[in-house]
Amino acid sequence: MSFMTIDTDKCNKDGICAAECPMKIIQMKDGLPVPVKGAEALCIHCGHCVAVCPTAAFTLDSMGPDDCLPVNKDLLLDPEKAEHFLRYRRSIRTYKEKPVDRETLAELIRIASYAPSGHNSQPVSWQVIYNRDDVVRLSGLVIEWMQYMMEHQPKIAAMLHLDMVVAGWQMGLDTVSRSAPHLILANGHKANPMAKPACTIAMTYLELAIPAFGLGGCWNGFFNAAALTYPPLKEALGLKDGMENYAAMMVGFPKFKYHRMPTRNEPVVQWI
């Protein structure tokens, strides 16, 4: 039995599925789409063929038309709304002392999981540091990493002003995780060259979705840098067997609201 099925009563023989297949493993034969030799092994199950078929005639063994979310034209963004959506996002660094329910964080991760990845490999493994006490404990290990850097890599430490972060921590000021109630991590295997960019893209999806839930987020670069290089933090996260943390996000309820969207430098573009 083929891994792809065509409803011949619905198929209008337009060949769009074959034209859109990124792996070029569909051909038209006698007016109908059929897999080329070896297609099943090459298929990355991206679902383009199922999604692009205007008559819902195409089904993969991994998904059919009814499994896919239909496009709602009323929800599509025009250029003005797209700009507002993207510019509305802010890096939130001041949070309420209020936890976010686990269901909401799980829904954020579910949405972010639709981010693109090379070859549709979907190599992202998510990790949630849910309890605030654990966020503080792990942030303390980041401070230890900073102290190590100040001693052994003073130039890099000075460039990143790690001395100020450590001094603030010792005075009770958390500029590592900004007193956020939760951290969300995107991890991947270091042997997979697609893991790091996939984690970055997926976390970007998550960050862009956060405001719609009434939440705020901010990339935790200090945490990510320490998790990549400081064995005690890697051990505390349980990162074994070649797994690496490639992105970390603070998440919580914003303490304050923003009323304007700041300006940025004009883009520098080289046209070739």
C-alpha positions, 0 to 999 in steps of 0.5 A: 500500500502506498504511503500516499493516497489520492481520492480520484473522485476529488482530484482535478488533475491540476498537478499542483501537488507535484509542482509544490513537493519540495523533494520532487517525489510526486509525478503526474501519470495518466493525469493523476499524481503518483510517487516516483521510485523510492519516494517513501524513503525520501518523503519528509512528511512536510504535508505540503501536498496535503495542504496545497491540494484545492480539492482535499484529494491528497492524503499521506499516511501521516496526515490527511486533509481533515488533520490539517488546520484550514486556512481562515482568510479572515485571520490573515494579516495584511501588511499593516497588521503584520507590522503592528504584530511584529513591532508590538513584541517587547522584551519583558524584564519585569514580571508579576509574582504570579505563575502561569498555568501549565496548560498555557505554557504547553499551548505556547510550546505546541504553537511554537512546534509548528516552526520550520526546521531543516528537512522537516526534521523537527529536532527541538526538545522542550524543557520547562523550568516551572517552579520559581525556586528552581529558576533561582537555583539554576540562575545561581549556577549562571552566576557561578559561570560568570565568576568563572569567566571573570577569573579565566576569561576576563576580556570576555567577562569585561565585554559582557559586564559580568562583574556588574551582573554578579554584584547585582546578584549579591545585592539581591538583584536578579539580572540573569532571569529577571525574577521571571516565574518560568524559563522555557528551554529549546534543546537539540542534539549537537550532532544534528546540524539542523538543531541549533537553527531549529531551536532558534526559530522555534523559540522565536515563534514562541516569543511572538505568540507570547503576547497573545496570551497576555504574557511577556517574554525575554531571551535569556542569553546569559542562561543559554551561554552558561548552559552551553559551556558550564558543566554544573548547569548542564548536569543540573538540567539533565542534558546528557547524550549530546543534548545542548541548550540552544535557546532560553526564554523567560516567561511570565505576566508583565508587570507593566503595559507598553503604550508605544512601539519604539523606533529602530535604525533604518535597515542597511540593505545591499542589493545585488 
